[in-house]
């Protein structure tokens, strides 16, 4: 697919250098009656960043988005954009625009008229409206549909129009509330790529809400994982996957095996195996991703002597289930002590019975319970 280059990025990204703090959420709480939805939450978002609020239903992610947009007011705390306190301003005075899950395009207006609606409401000069609408449609490659009605567009095209309608207002921050959830799986993947490209192209800050962990991993510069109204962990996708801080993070983002162990004199004793650990003596919990467990018979001597598999931890387990998923397969294993593990290996012919498996001790990541 050919992508057009945007000519208006400087006017949208305008004031702050990339990486400088654009938005600060300072100790924000939100109650609805007796229910505390957000719990003294603090978060910074950098200019030009694509940050995703990830969490299960009821975690508070959409509430936080609505507080930033001005559709709700915080019970306590403050929200600042650069040097301006945001939570005291009405929504129309905030340099923030929102793209909702339902695009809410006006069916009686064509694409250009939908995009121009906010500019007309703000009494923008007519000559400027035409230029800005054309630029916004070019950014999302919808120029040829300018005269079309929304009912004639596909779901992906409607999503692009909704983005253009937000971008035409030149916000400093674009809020996206699960805007891809209504799309089918293939179009959703395509639009993920489009969103990432568009965000890089125009240089605007995106705050994206989703409950889909794969979507968050694919799109984000950083992920802010929410749990029951509080931040569980904020980190890059690679960091949050490879080094989850808590058992909840490890289980929510990807799959994992949680290993409870006792540390004595630098050794972790965990069910059927033991491995060296730098943790203090006492009880500990480790996250072991399925893909770091290998069939020992399929690891070559050269691989086994690599730094990643130095002093490999070996164990024998029976294969209870083999789930094929294209390039990989998920094995459900049971050790002689009854410990249940999952291993993800490259796709191969069906395997059964008892086999020797191995993993590196450095891939057992300590997490908080």
DRENGU-298708 format. One record per residue (C-alpha): residue number from 1; residue in three letters; x, y, z. Coordinates in steps of 0.5 Angstrom, whole numbers, plus 500, padded with zeros to 3 digits. Layout:
N
    n  res   xx   yy   zz
  NUM  ALA    X    Y    Z
...
END
This chain:
369
    n  res   xx   yy   zz
    1  UNK  500  500  500
    2  UNK  503  507  498
    3  UNK  503  512  504
    4  UNK  503  519  502
    5  UNK  508  524  506
    6  UNK  504  529  511
    7  UNK  506  536  510
    8  UNK  503  539  516
    9  UNK  507  535  521
   10  UNK  510  541  524
   11  UNK  504  545  525
   12  UNK  501  539  529
   13  UNK  507  537  533
   14  UNK  509  545  534
   15  UNK  511  547  541
   16  UNK  515  541  545
   17  UNK  521  538  543
   18  UNK  520  530  542
   19  UNK  521  527  549
   20  UNK  520  533  553
   21  UNK  514  532  558
   22  UNK  507  534  555
   23  UNK  502  531  560
   24  UNK  503  530  567
   25  UNK  497  526  571
   26  UNK  499  528  578
   27  UNK  496  524  584
   28  UNK  489  523  581
   29  UNK  483  520  584
   30  UNK  476  519  581
   31  UNK  470  516  585
   32  UNK  463  515  583
   33  UNK  459  515  589
   34  UNK  463  510  594
   35  UNK  467  506  588
   36  UNK  474  509  587
   37  UNK  475  508  580
   38  UNK  482  511  580
   39  UNK  487  511  586
   40  UNK  492  517  587
   41  UNK  495  515  580
   42  UNK  501  519  577
   43  UNK  503  519  570
   44  UNK  507  523  565
   45  UNK  507  523  557
   46  UNK  512  525  553
   47  UNK  511  529  547
   48  UNK  511  525  541
   49  UNK  510  519  545
   50  UNK  505  513  543
   51  UNK  503  511  550
   52  UNK  498  505  551
   53  UNK  493  505  557
   54  UNK  492  497  558
   55  UNK  488  494  562
   56  UNK  482  489  563
   57  UNK  475  492  564
   58  UNK  474  496  570
   59  UNK  481  498  571
   60  UNK  480  505  570
   61  UNK  483  506  563
   62  UNK  477  510  560
   63  UNK  476  514  566
   64  UNK  483  517  566
   65  UNK  482  518  558
   66  UNK  475  522  560
   67  UNK  479  526  565
   68  UNK  484  528  561
   69  UNK  479  530  555
   70  UNK  475  534  560
   71  UNK  468  529  560
   72  UNK  469  528  567
   73  UNK  473  532  573
   74  UNK  478  528  578
   75  UNK  476  527  585
   76  UNK  483  529  587
   77  UNK  489  531  584
   78  UNK  491  535  578
   79  UNK  492  534  570
   80  UNK  497  539  567
   81  UNK  499  540  560
   82  UNK  506  543  559
   83  UNK  505  549  563
   84  UNK  498  549  563
   85  UNK  493  546  568
   86  UNK  488  542  564
   87  UNK  483  540  569
   88  UNK  480  547  571
   89  UNK  479  548  563
   90  UNK  473  546  559
   91  UNK  474  541  554
   92  UNK  473  546  548
   93  UNK  479  550  551
   94  UNK  484  544  551
   95  UNK  489  542  546
   96  UNK  486  535  546
   97  UNK  482  531  541
   98  UNK  478  524  542
   99  UNK  477  518  537
  100  UNK  472  514  540
  101  UNK  470  507  539
  102  UNK  464  509  535
  103  UNK  466  514  530
  104  UNK  460  518  531
  105  UNK  460  521  523
  106  UNK  454  525  521
  107  UNK  451  521  516
  108  UNK  448  527  512
  109  UNK  455  530  511
  110  UNK  460  528  506
  111  UNK  467  526  508
  112  UNK  470  533  508
  113  UNK  464  536  511
  114  UNK  465  531  517
  115  UNK  472  533  518
  116  UNK  471  541  517
  117  UNK  465  541  522
  118  UNK  469  542  528
  119  UNK  473  548  524
  120  UNK  466  551  523
  121  UNK  464  551  530
  122  UNK  470  554  532
  123  UNK  469  560  527
  124  UNK  475  558  523
  125  UNK  476  563  516
  126  UNK  473  559  510
  127  UNK  479  559  506
  128  UNK  483  556  512
  129  UNK  478  551  513
  130  UNK  479  548  506
  131  UNK  486  548  506
  132  UNK  486  544  513
  133  UNK  481  539  511
  134  UNK  485  538  505
  135  UNK  491  537  509
  136  UNK  488  532  514
  137  UNK  485  528  509
  138  UNK  492  527  505
  139  UNK  495  525  512
  140  UNK  490  519  512
  141  UNK  490  518  505
  142  UNK  482  519  504
  143  UNK  482  525  499
  144  UNK  479  521  493
  145  UNK  473  520  498
  146  UNK  472  527  500
  147  UNK  465  528  497
  148  UNK  463  521  499
  149  UNK  458  520  505
  150  UNK  460  515  511
  151  UNK  455  510  509
  152  UNK  459  509  503
  153  UNK  465  507  507
  154  UNK  468  501  510
  155  UNK  470  501  517
  156  UNK  477  502  516
  157  UNK  475  508  512
  158  UNK  471  511  517
  159  UNK  476  510  522
  160  UNK  481  514  518
  161  UNK  475  520  517
  162  UNK  475  520  525
  163  UNK  482  521  525
  164  UNK  482  526  520
  165  UNK  477  530  524
  166  UNK  481  530  530
  167  UNK  487  532  527
  168  UNK  484  537  523
  169  UNK  484  541  530
  170  UNK  491  541  531
  171  UNK  491  538  538
  172  UNK  497  537  542
  173  UNK  495  530  544
  174  UNK  490  525  541
  175  UNK  486  520  545
  176  UNK  484  514  542
  177  UNK  479  510  546
  178  UNK  479  503  543
  179  UNK  478  506  536
  180  UNK  480  499  533
  181  UNK  475  494  537
  182  UNK  469  494  532
  183  UNK  474  492  526
  184  UNK  475  485  523
  185  UNK  481  481  525
  186  UNK  485  483  518
  187  UNK  483  490  518
  188  UNK  485  491  525
  189  UNK  492  489  524
  190  UNK  492  493  518
  191  UNK  490  499  521
  192  UNK  495  498  527
  193  UNK  500  499  522
  194  UNK  497  505  519
  195  UNK  496  508  526
  196  UNK  503  507  528
  197  UNK  505  510  521
  198  UNK  501  516  522
  199  UNK  503  517  529
  200  UNK  510  517  527
  201  UNK  509  522  521
  202  UNK  505  527  524
  203  UNK  509  527  530
  204  UNK  503  528  535
  205  UNK  502  525  542
  206  UNK  498  519  542
  207  UNK  494  516  548
  208  UNK  491  510  546
  209  UNK  486  505  550
  210  UNK  485  498  549
  211  UNK  484  491  553
  212  UNK  488  488  547
  213  UNK  495  486  550
  214  UNK  498  484  543
  215  UNK  495  491  540
  216  UNK  499  494  546
  217  UNK  505  491  544
  218  UNK  505  492  537
  219  UNK  503  500  537
  220  UNK  506  503  544
  221  UNK  513  506  545
  222  UNK  511  505  553
  223  UNK  505  501  556
  224  UNK  502  503  562
  225  UNK  498  497  565
  226  UNK  492  499  570
  227  UNK  489  494  575
  228  UNK  484  496  579
  229  UNK  485  503  578
  230  UNK  492  503  580
  231  UNK  498  503  575
  232  UNK  501  496  576
  233  UNK  507  497  571
  234  UNK  509  503  566
  235  UNK  515  500  561
  236  UNK  516  499  554
  237  UNK  513  493  551
  238  UNK  520  489  551
  239  UNK  521  491  558
  240  UNK  514  490  560
  241  UNK  514  483  557
  242  UNK  522  481  558
  243  UNK  522  484  566
  244  UNK  515  484  569
  245  UNK  515  487  575
  246  UNK  509  483  578
  247  UNK  506  476  577
  248  UNK  499  480  575
  249  UNK  504  483  569
  250  UNK  507  477  567
  251  UNK  500  473  567
  252  UNK  496  479  563
  253  UNK  502  480  558
  254  UNK  503  474  554
  255  UNK  503  467  558
  256  UNK  508  465  563
  257  UNK  509  459  568
  258  UNK  509  462  575
  259  UNK  514  458  580
  260  UNK  514  459  587
  261  UNK  521  457  590
  262  UNK  525  457  597
  263  UNK  532  461  596
  264  UNK  537  458  600
  265  UNK  545  460  600
  266  UNK  544  463  593
  267  UNK  540  457  590
  268  UNK  532  457  588
  269  UNK  529  450  590
  270  UNK  523  450  586
  271  UNK  519  443  585
  272  UNK  523  438  580
  273  UNK  529  443  579
  274  UNK  533  448  582
  275  UNK  538  454  579
  276  UNK  542  459  582
  277  UNK  539  466  584
  278  UNK  541  472  587
  279  UNK  535  473  591
  280  UNK  535  474  598
  281  UNK  534  467  602
  282  UNK  527  466  603
  283  UNK  521  465  599
  284  UNK  521  467  592
  285  UNK  516  467  586
  286  UNK  519  467  578
  287  UNK  516  468  572
  288  UNK  518  463  566
  289  UNK  516  464  559
  290  UNK  513  458  555
  291  UNK  518  460  549
  292  UNK  524  459  554
  293  UNK  523  452  555
  294  UNK  526  447  550
  295  UNK  526  440  548
  296  UNK  533  438  550
  297  UNK  534  433  544
  298  UNK  533  439  539
  299  UNK  538  444  542
  300  UNK  545  443  539
  301  UNK  551  443  543
  302  UNK  553  449  540
  303  UNK  547  452  542
  304  UNK  548  449  549
  305  UNK  554  452  550
  306  UNK  552  459  549
  307  UNK  551  464  554
  308  UNK  544  464  554
  309  UNK  544  457  556
  310  UNK  550  456  560
  311  UNK  549  451  566
  312  UNK  542  450  563
  313  UNK  536  447  568
  314  UNK  534  440  566
  315  UNK  528  436  568
  316  UNK  524  431  565
  317  UNK  516  432  564
  318  UNK  510  428  560
  319  UNK  507  432  555
  320  UNK  499  432  556
  321  UNK  497  436  551
  322  UNK  500  439  544
  323  UNK  496  445  541
  324  UNK  498  447  534
  325  UNK  498  454  532
  326  UNK  502  455  526
  327  UNK  509  457  526
  328  UNK  509  454  534
  329  UNK  506  449  538
  330  UNK  504  450  546
  331  UNK  506  444  550
  332  UNK  502  442  557
  333  UNK  507  439  561
  334  UNK  507  435  568
  335  UNK  513  433  571
  336  UNK  514  427  576
  337  UNK  513  432  582
  338  UNK  506  434  579
  339  UNK  508  441  577
  340  UNK  505  443  571
  341  UNK  508  448  566
  342  UNK  507  450  559
  343  UNK  513  450  553
  344  UNK  512  454  546
  345  UNK  516  450  541
  346  UNK  517  451  534
  347  UNK  512  447  530
  348  UNK  514  440  529
  349  UNK  511  433  528
  350  UNK  506  430  534
  351  UNK  510  429  540
  352  UNK  508  425  546
  353  UNK  510  421  552
  354  UNK  516  423  557
  355  UNK  522  428  554
  356  UNK  527  432  557
  357  UNK  527  439  557
  358  UNK  531  445  559
  359  UNK  531  452  560
  360  UNK  537  458  562
  361  UNK  536  460  570
  362  UNK  537  467  567
  363  UNK  530  467  564
  364  UNK  527  465  571
  365  UNK  525  473  572
  366  UNK  523  474  579
  367  UNK  517  478  580
  368  UNK  513  480  586
  369  UNK  506  476  588
END
